[in-house]
Amino acid sequence: MMAKILVVDDELDLELLIKQKFRKKIREKVYDFVFAHNGFEALVKLAEDPEIDMILSDINMPEMDGLTLLTKLPEANPILKAVMVSAYSDMDNIRTAMNRGAFDFVVKPVNFDDLDITIEKTLMHVLELKKTMQAIKENNILRMYVDENVLNFMTHKEFETSLLSNETIDATVLFIDICGFTAISEHVPANAVVSLINKLFDMMVQEIIAQTGHIDKFMGDAVMAVFRGEYHLDRAIDAALAVREKMHSTETIVYGDKTFKPDVSIGINSGEMISGNIGSASLKRLDYTVIGDAVNLAQRLQGVAKANQIVVTEEVYQKAKESFELKKIGEVTLKNKALPVEIYEVVS
């Protein structure tokens, strides 16, 4: 990739020398030189072209000298690095330049072989800074899309060699669906739909995280969450109760002549499930998730739950009845289940 270098010097002879000495690299599109004659012009050039990688600047110039320009560069472009090229090479000027952020100092008359090496060294440093900034940006974006548990897993030493490995765990899975959202979305502008569902999801996530659960995935207008560790069932039920209360207390939303009262239907199941990366190594597309009959059953329970209901199996009822108030709903027939299933509702 061609590097763009801003040369700041009021001596026109230096501009000609630069073009002559670096003509081969200019022709080969290794370097692209831009010229300014003082610090003010340099700042204008930087504002016009954010792709400039580095600066070669004199010290003694009219209107704005090079040492003053150095103080302006962090605001103009924090990644940009400057090399001072000046005959004013006494120790005071060198120390001032370095203290103000200069990357290096080249003494006039210029040794162009030395300058070329200095440019390469500076550009390498700028490239590393850009890579670091890009990595930070990508990491911040990644954290918006990937659960914290996945990020922690990715830092393990054995991460790459265990991509398709899995483990059997005892955990609780929670499915939450926003009731009636599909109907309202047919009559509301798309941007308003996205804004509303993100707001509701954020309210749910806060309660799930408060109970140290993690979000497995968002599925349209539904959320899947997993709870592991001690008291995982209790914590999942507490999260469900908190989500239901928060949704129930949310004011009715009005869009024109349409109204929408946020309610949720929730299914909870607990038991043995497989945890790991599910997907295709060839496609390089994996989901770090949980699968198994216990997970499928939780989703089926959510499917039969009515608005504001938290539905569990009889097995979960037996585990949770000492800590929570539950009431029997009765038997229901669930998809892919040969026999009817006894279900209960969590009251409080």
N, C-alpha and C positions, 0 to 999 in steps of 0.2 A: 504494500500500500504506500502511495506517495505521501511523503511528509511535507507539511506546509510550514515554512519558516518565515517569520517577519523580521526584516533587517531594519533597525532604527538608527539612522546616522544622517547628519546634515552634509556629509562629504559625498558628493556625487561620484568621485573617483572610486570609492569603496563599492558602490553599486555596480560599476563597470567591472571591477576586479572580481567581485562575487560571480557575476554572470560568466566571466571568462574562465575562472579557475574551476567552476563547478558545471561548465557547459555540458560535459558528458553525462553527469547525473541528472541535469535538467532535461536533456534530450531523452534519456532513458526513463524519465518520470520517476526518479528516485526522490528528488527534491523539487519543490515548487517554492520559489522565493517571492515574497511580497515586500514592498519597500515603503517606508515612512521616514520623514525628515526630522521629526521631533516627537516628544512624548505624547503631545496632544493628538497628532496625526496617528500615532500608534494605537491609542485608545479607540479612535474612530474605526480604524481597520479591524481591531478586535471585536468591536460591537457589530460590525458588518459581516465578519467571517468567524464564527465560533469554531471552525475546523482548524485554525492555526494551532500548531503543536508546540512551537518554541519561539523564542525571541533572541536575536543577536542585537545588543544595544550599546551604543556609545554612551559616555557619561556627559560630556560637555556638549550641549545642544541648546538652541534658542527655544524660547517659550516654555518648554518643560524638559529638564535634564533627565538623564537616565536613572539617577539615584531616586528622583521623585517618582519616575515611572514605576520603579520597582514596588513602591508602596501602594500603587493603584492596581497592580496585577491580581492580587488575591480576590478582589471584588469583581474584576473583569472576567477572570477565568482561573479558578483555584488550582486546576491541574497544570496549567501552563508553567513552563520553566524558562528562565532567562539566563543567558550567558552574556556577561559584560565584555565588550571589545573596545579597549580604550588605551590611549597613551598615558592617561593619568593613572599610573599603576603604583603610586606610593602606597604604603601599608595602610594609611588612614582610609583611602578610597576603597581599597580591596576589602578591608574589614567592614566598612559601612555597607558596601554592596552585599557582602555575604550575610551580614546581620539583617539586611532588608529582604533577603530571600533569593539572592542570585545563586544559580546552580554552580557556576564556574566563572572564571575570569581569564580572558585572553588579552595579551599585551600587544599594542601596536608598536612598530609595523608588524602586520599579521603574518605569521607562518601558516600558510594555508593547509599544509599537511597536518599540522597540529590542530588547526581549526576543524578540519574534517573529522579527525578522531574525537574531538570534543563534541561536535554536533551528533555523531553517532552515539556517543556515550549518553548525551542528554536525551536524545530521542528514545533510547532504550529505557531510560528511567521514566519518561513520560508514558511509554507504552505499558510499563508495569503498573503505573498509577491508574491508567485507564482500565486495565484488566481488573485491578483491585476494586475500583469504583463500580465496574460492571458486575463483578461478583457480589458486591454488597447489594446492588440494585436487584439482581436476580434472586438473591437470598431473601430479600424483603418481599419480593413478589411471590416467591415460593411459599413463604410463611402464610400468605393469604389463601393459598390453594391447598396446602398440605397440612394435615394434622400434626401437632407437636410430637405425638408418639412416633409418627413416621420419621420425622426429622431426627429424633433421638436414635431411632433404629439405624438410620443412614450413617450415623457417626460411629457405629460399632466397627471394630477392626475387621470382623468377618462379613461385613455387609455384602460385598460383591460376590463372595463365594457362597452366600446363603440366600440369594435372591429368591430361589424357588423352594426353599425349605419352609416348614411349617411346624406348628406345635399345637397340641391339644390343651385347651384351657377350660377352666370353669368360670363362667362370666354371666352377666345379664345384658340382654340386648333390648333396646327400647325403640319403638317406631312411633313417630308423632306425625299426624296428618292434619293440615289446616282444612277444616270442614267448609264446604261450599265455595272454595276459592276458584275452582274451575269455572263455575257459573258467573261469578263477578268479573273474572278476567276476560270474558267474552264481550263485556260492555264497557271496559275501561281501557284507555290508551296504554300501549305496551310499556312506555317508560314509567307510568304510574304503577302498573302491575309489578314491575321489577323493584321499584322503590318500596312498595308496600311489603312484598314478600321478604325482601332483605331486612326490613325493619322488624318483621315478625320473627324471622329466623334469628336475628341478633338477640331478641328477648329470650328466645328458647335457649340459645347457646349459653347465655350468661348463667342460667339456672343449671344447665348440664355441667358446665365447668365448675360451678360452685360445689358440686357434689363429686368432683374429680372424675367425671366421665369424659370420654372423648368422642368427637363427632366422626363417625365413620364415613358418612356421605350425605349430601343433599340430593333428593330425588324429586324433581319437579316441585310440588308444594309439600313434600314430606321430608322428615329428618330421621336418620338412623344413628343411634348413639350406643356405645358399648361401655360397660362398667366392669372393671376388674379389681382384684385385690379383696381386702377384708370388707365384709358387709356390702358387697357389690349390689346385692338385691335391694337392701334397705336404701342405699344411696340412689339407686335408679328410681325407686318408688317416690322417694323424697323429691327428686328432680321432676318427675312426672306431675306430682301434686303442685309443685311450685309453678311449672309451666302452665298447667290448667288454670291456676288462680290468676296468674299474670294475664293470660289471654281473656279470661272471664271478666277481669276488671278493666280491660281495654275498651275505650269508648267506641261506639258505632261509627264506622267510617262512611262518609257520604260522597258519592261521585255523581253529580247531576241529580237524576231522579232515582239512582240506585243506591242502596245502602248495604253495608257489609259489617256483620258483627263477628269478630274473630273468635272462633271456637276450635277446639282440637279433639281428635279422637286418638287414643293411645293404646298400643298393645305392648305388653311386657312379658318376656319369658326368660327363664334362667336355667342354666345347665351346661353340659359339655358341648364345646364347639371347636372348630379348627380355625386357628389364627395364622395368617401368613400372607405372602404375596400371591395373588390370584391373577392370572393373565397369561400373556405370551411373551417369552423372552425374545423370540424372533422379531416380533412387532415392537419390542421395547416399550410395551404398555402394560403396566401392572397396577393393581389396586392392593393396598395393604388393608386387609379386611378380615371379617370372620364369616364362616359359612357352616352349614350343618342344619339338621332337623330342628334344633332349638331356635335357630335364627329364623328359619322359614315359618315356624309356628308363631313366633312373635309378630311377624308381618301379617299372617292370617288373622290373628287376634285383633290387630289394629283395623283390619278390613271389616270386621263385624261390630267393632265398637261404634257407638253413636256419639253425637256431639257431647263433649264434656265427660265422656266415659273413659276410664282407665281399666282395661280388661286384662285379666291374667288367667292362667290355668289353675286347676285344683291343686296341682303339685306346688305351684308358687303360693297359692292360698295357704297350704299347710305350713310353708316356711315363714310366711309373713304375718299370719293371723295374730301372733302375740304382740307385734309391734304396730300394726295398722288395723283400722276398721274396714272390713270387707263384707260384701253381701253377695249371695248367690244369685246368678242370673238364670242359669239352667243349662241344658244341653244344646249344642249347636253342631251343625255339620260343616266341617271346614274342608277346603279344597285339598285333595291328595291325602285325606285322612279317611281310612276305611270305616272307623267307628265314630260316633258322636263324641264331642269333647265337652266336659263339664267346665263352665267358665264362671268367673267371679268378677265383681266390680270393686275397685278400691274406692272407698268412700272418703276416708281421711287417714 
